[in-house]
């Protein structure tokens, strides 16, 4: 199976399945001297881990990372960085009933069509369990871009079903607003609009009670991004960001800036007007170029403009449902029904947030190193 690596200068390669012993990522390109230990990886892994609230899967995984190589005395050595996260609460017996049928919405049939064989335990290689190590790699990328140019990546939920949040200024949203409500209680939905978060939670609980699931939209914002990252043709940074997000399970759509809203606009409405940021320095050469608006989402001609990068990803409803659905058998291709056992998220969005942040941070780290390769 090919296609397990992503990136050029900052390159990740993952291996593992949902119900195997664990998942591992090898990261090539991490510069030497970056302070790093397992504790640096834990915050994002805990945001992604199952069992963190009543509206996510109750699979009980600690998701404790083990750094196997590439770190000595608390600093990266410049050699390949390997991180392992073990699986400890897989229930493979829950999937015995579906080994000979195709689950609607899953990759069961396409795996058979490609390989003639599949690991039916929880989706095997196509399971979102693989994203544990991507989140770990993303934590490394976040540290790298923070030290290199003060870059930050933050994601949050803006829509679940027909409930939409009102976010006036995406670049001003804080991690605290995403993780906590105004009364300091956990924001289990991860929507910074408290009113919308309450209605989103009610929507998720409603569909869960009906043995169903619901989709939504995540918004990802990258700030303090220098102008100049990306290439103008095939390695456009917007193209790499789209591929990164589309590589995550359940993503059906990606847009940036004004996105599909541009279809109804005129050029005079869509164009962002260039200006300079106010400064005490009278020198024109030192003036920072900005735009009055950010419909271009921080990228022009495939290259970052210095404005915040703004992306949105549409995430489909969880395909695994405990309600009965029609399907066909694997060998005879005869009509039957399937009811998926096991523990599944009624909505993927709350745990999708750290996954999206990770992939965006990995792309930014990769393009920074391509542009500023260390000696």
C-alpha positions in Angstrom: 0.0 0.0 0.0 1.5 3.3 -1.1 0.5 6.8 -0.2 1.5 6.7 3.5 3.8 9.8 3.4 3.0 13.5 3.2 5.2 16.6 2.8 8.6 17.3 1.3 11.0 19.1 3.7 8.9 18.3 6.8 7.7 14.8 5.8 5.5 12.4 7.8 5.0 8.7 7.2 2.4 6.9 9.2 1.6 3.2 9.8 -1.0 1.4 11.8 -4.7 0.3 11.9 -7.7 0.9 14.1 -7.5 -2.5 15.9 -3.8 -3.3 15.5 -1.2 -2.9 18.3 -0.8 0.8 17.7 0.0 3.6 15.2 3.4 5.2 14.5 4.6 8.3 12.7 8.1 8.9 11.4 8.9 12.6 10.9 11.8 13.6 8.6 13.1 17.2 8.4 12.7 18.3 12.0 15.6 20.7 12.6 18.1 19.9 15.4 17.8 21.8 18.7 14.0 22.0 19.0 12.9 21.4 22.6 10.6 18.4 22.6 9.3 15.7 25.0 6.1 13.6 25.3 4.4 16.2 27.4 4.5 18.6 24.5 2.3 16.2 22.5 -0.3 15.5 25.2 -2.5 18.6 25.0 -3.6 18.1 21.4 -3.8 14.3 21.8 -6.1 14.8 24.8 -8.3 17.1 22.7 -8.5 14.4 20.1 -8.8 11.3 22.3 -12.0 9.3 22.6 -14.1 9.2 25.8 -13.5 12.9 26.6 -17.3 13.7 26.7 -20.7 12.1 26.4 -21.1 13.2 22.8 -18.0 11.3 21.5 -17.1 7.6 21.2 -16.6 6.0 24.6 -13.6 3.9 23.5 -11.2 4.2 26.4 -7.7 5.1 25.0 -5.1 7.1 27.0 -3.3 8.0 23.8 0.0 8.3 25.5 2.8 9.0 23.0 6.2 7.3 23.1 9.1 9.1 21.4 11.3 6.3 20.0 14.0 8.3 18.3 15.2 11.7 17.2 15.3 13.3 20.7 18.3 13.5 23.1 18.4 15.4 26.3 15.1 17.0 25.6 16.0 18.4 22.1 15.6 17.1 18.6 18.8 15.7 17.0 17.9 16.4 13.4 17.5 12.7 12.7 14.2 10.9 12.0 11.7 11.5 14.8 9.6 8.4 15.5 6.5 8.5 17.7 4.3 5.5 18.8 0.8 5.5 20.2 -0.5 2.1 21.3 -4.0 0.9 21.0 -5.3 -0.5 24.3 -9.1 -0.6 24.1 -10.0 -2.1 20.7 -13.0 -4.5 20.7 -12.5 -6.4 17.5 -15.4 -8.8 18.3 -17.8 -5.9 17.8 -17.0 -6.1 14.0 -17.5 -9.9 13.5 -21.0 -9.3 12.2 -19.9 -7.0 9.4 -17.0 -8.8 8.0 -19.1 -10.2 5.1 -21.2 -7.2 4.3 -20.5 -3.7 3.0 -21.3 -0.9 5.5 -22.9 2.2 3.8 -20.6 5.2 3.8 -17.5 3.2 4.6 -14.5 2.1 2.5 -15.4 -1.6 2.8 -16.2 -2.0 -0.9 -13.5 0.2 -2.3 -10.8 -1.6 -0.2 -12.1 -4.9 -1.7 -12.1 -3.5 -5.2 -8.5 -2.3 -4.8 -6.8 -5.0 -2.7 -9.2 -7.9 -2.8 -8.7 -8.1 1.0 -9.5 -5.8 3.9 -9.2 -5.5 7.7 -12.8 -5.2 8.7 -12.1 -4.3 12.3 -13.2 -0.8 12.6 -12.1 0.2 9.1 -8.5 -0.9 9.4 -6.1 1.5 7.8 -8.9 3.9 6.7 -10.0 4.4 10.3 -9.7 7.8 12.0 -7.7 6.0 14.6 -4.7 6.6 12.3 -5.0 10.3 13.0 -3.6 10.0 16.5 -0.1 10.1 15.2 -0.9 12.8 12.8 -2.0 14.9 15.7 1.3 14.1 17.5 3.2 15.2 14.3 1.1 18.3 14.2 2.2 19.2 17.8 5.8 19.0 16.6 5.0 21.2 13.6 3.2 23.7 15.8 6.3 24.1 18.0 8.4 24.5 14.9 6.4 27.3 13.3 5.9 29.0 16.7 9.6 29.2 17.2 10.4 30.0 13.5 8.0 32.9 12.9 5.4 33.0 15.7 2.9 31.1 13.7 -0.3 29.8 15.3 -3.0 27.5 14.1 -6.5 27.2 15.7 -9.6 25.5 14.6 -13.2 25.4 15.9 -16.7 24.3 14.9 -18.8 26.8 13.0 -21.7 24.6 12.0 -23.4 21.4 13.0 -26.4 20.4 11.0 -28.5 23.5 10.4 -27.0 25.3 13.5 -24.5 28.0 12.5 -22.2 30.0 14.7 -21.6 33.8 14.3 -17.9 34.5 14.3 -17.2 38.2 13.7 -13.4 38.0 13.5 -11.9 34.5 13.1 -8.3 35.7 13.8 -9.3 36.9 17.3 -10.7 33.6 18.5 -8.7 32.1 21.3 -8.0 28.5 22.4 -9.8 29.3 25.7 -12.9 30.2 23.8 -12.8 27.0 21.9 -12.2 24.8 24.9 -14.3 26.6 27.6 -17.7 28.2 27.8 -18.1 31.6 29.3 -18.9 30.0 32.7 -15.6 28.1 32.5 -17.3 24.7 32.0 -15.9 22.5 29.2 -17.0 23.5 25.7 -17.5 19.9 24.5 -18.6 21.0 21.0 -15.6 23.3 20.5 -17.6 26.2 19.1 -16.6 29.7 20.4 -20.1 31.1 20.0 -21.6 30.0 23.3 -25.2 30.3 22.2 -24.6 28.3 19.1 -22.6 25.8 21.1 -25.6 25.1 23.3 -27.9 24.5 20.3 -25.2 22.3 18.6 -25.0 20.1 21.7 -28.8 19.7 21.7 -28.7 18.8 18.0 -26.0 16.1 18.6 -28.0 14.6 21.5 -31.1 14.6 19.4 -29.6 12.6 16.6 -27.8 10.3 19.0 -31.1 9.4 20.6 -32.4 8.5 17.2 -29.4 6.2 16.6 -28.2 8.6 13.9 -25.4 11.0 13.3 -24.9 14.6 12.1 -22.2 16.5 10.1 -20.9 20.0 10.1 -18.2 22.5 9.3 -14.9 23.3 11.0 -13.0 26.6 10.4 -9.2 26.7 10.7 -7.3 30.0 11.1 -3.5 30.4 10.9 -2.1 33.7 12.2 1.3 35.4 12.2 2.0 33.7 8.8 4.8 35.5 6.8 4.2 36.4 3.2 6.1 34.2 0.7 5.2 30.6 1.7 4.2 28.4 -1.2 4.9 28.1 -4.9 2.9 29.6 -7.9 2.1 26.4 -9.9 1.7 22.8 -8.7 3.0 23.4 -5.1 0.5 26.2 -4.3 0.1 26.3 -0.6 -3.6 26.4 -1.0 -3.4 23.1 -2.9 -1.2 21.5 -0.3 -3.6 22.7 2.5 -6.6 21.3 0.6 -4.8 17.9 0.1 -3.9 17.9 3.8 -7.5 18.4 4.9 -9.0 16.1 2.3 -6.6 13.4 3.5 -8.4 13.3 6.8 -11.3 10.9 7.1 -14.9 12.2 6.5 -13.9 15.5 4.8 -16.1 16.1 1.8 -15.4 19.8 1.1 -12.7 22.4 1.6 -12.7 26.1 0.8 -10.6 29.1 1.8 -11.3 32.8 2.2 -14.7 33.7 0.7 -14.8 30.3 -0.9 -17.8 29.5 -3.0 -19.2 32.9 -2.0 -17.0 34.3 -4.9 -19.4 32.8 -7.4 -22.0 35.5 -7.0 -19.5 38.5 -6.7 -18.0 40.9 -9.1 -14.3 41.5 -9.3 -14.7 44.9 -7.8 -16.5 43.3 -4.8 -14.1 40.3 -4.4 -10.8 42.1 -4.7 -9.0 42.9 -1.4 -7.5 46.4 -1.4 -3.8 46.7 -0.5 -2.7 49.1 2.1 -0.1 49.4 4.8 -0.3 48.8 8.5 0.1 51.9 10.7 3.6 52.2 12.1 5.6 54.7 14.1 8.5 54.1 11.7 8.3 56.8 8.9 10.4 54.6 6.6 8.2 53.4 3.7 10.4 50.4 3.2 9.6 49.1 6.7 5.8 49.4 6.2 3.9 46.1 6.5 1.7 45.4 3.5 -1.8 44.2 4.4 -5.2 44.2 2.8 -8.3 46.0 4.0 -10.3 42.7 3.9 -9.4 39.1 3.6 -11.6 37.5 1.1 -8.5 35.8 -0.4 -8.0 33.9 2.8 -4.3 34.8 3.2 -3.2 33.3 -0.1 -2.7 34.8 -3.5 -1.2 33.0 -6.5 -0.5 30.0 -4.4 1.7 32.1 -2.0 0.9 33.4 1.5 0.1 37.2 1.6 0.8 37.7 5.3 -2.9 38.0 6.2 -4.5 35.2 8.3 -5.0 32.0 6.4 -8.7 31.0 6.7 -10.0 27.6 5.7 -13.2 25.6 6.2 -13.7 21.9 6.0 -17.1 20.2 5.6 -17.2 16.9 7.6 -19.8 14.3 6.8 -22.0 12.5 9.4 -20.5 9.4 11.0 -21.1 6.5 8.7 -21.3 3.9 11.5 -24.9 3.7 12.8 -26.5 1.4 15.2 -29.8 1.7 13.3 -30.5 -0.9 10.6 -29.5 0.0 7.1 -29.9 -1.9 3.8 -26.8 -3.1 2.0 -25.4 -6.2 0.2 -23.2 -9.1 1.1 -19.5 -9.2 0.2 -19.3 -12.4 -1.7 -22.8 -13.2 -3.1 -23.8 -9.5 -3.6 -27.2 -10.3 -2.2 -29.4 -7.7 -0.4 -29.2 -7.8 3.4 -29.2 -5.3 6.3 -26.4 -4.1 8.6 -26.4 -2.6 12.0 -23.0 -1.4 13.2 -22.0 -2.4 16.7 -19.2 -0.7 18.6 -18.6 2.8 19.9 -18.9 5.7 17.5 -19.2 9.5 17.6 -22.7 10.8 16.8 -20.8 13.9 15.4 -17.2 13.9 14.3 -16.6 17.7 14.6 -15.5 18.0 18.2 -12.6 15.6 17.8 -11.9 16.6 14.2 -10.7 20.0 15.4 -7.1 19.0 16.6 -6.8 16.8 13.5 -7.4 19.8 11.2 -5.0 22.0 13.2 -2.3 19.3 12.9 -2.5 19.0 9.1 -2.5 22.7 8.6 0.5 23.1 10.9 2.3 20.3 9.0 1.9 22.1 5.7 3.1 25.4 7.1 6.1 23.8 8.7 6.9 22.0 5.4 6.7 25.1 3.3 8.7 27.1 5.8 11.5 24.6 5.7 11.3 24.4 1.9 11.9 28.2 1.8 14.3 28.4 4.7 16.2 25.1 4.7 18.4 24.8 7.7 22.2 24.4 7.2 
